[in-house]
Amino acid sequence: MAANHQILKAFGANLRHFRNEKGLSQRDLYALCNIDNAEISRMENGEVNVTLNTLAQLAEALDIPAYMLLKQ
């Protein structure tokens, strides 16, 4: 479980980084990919696993390759 927690934290940090880099609020990201901003907050805090579909939606909205959200 410790490795899983580290992956979730890294994903969340990457998501926040790229969202901020694009100058987007969580609400803006919601508007782009229709993922509730409360859920985006939980993702950024490493509290929730995401599906591959969600990963693809977020990457497309941020205009980055999906693997960038998974880098540790």
Sequence and secondary structure as in RCSB ss.txt:
>XXXX:A:sequence
MAANHQILKAFGANLRHFRNEKGLSQRDLYALCNIDNAEISRMENGEVNVTLNTLAQLAEALDIPAYMLLKQ
>XXXX:A:secstr
 HHHHHHHHHHHHHHHHHHHHTT  HHHHHHHH   HHHHHHHHTT S   HHHHHHHHHHHTS GGGGT  
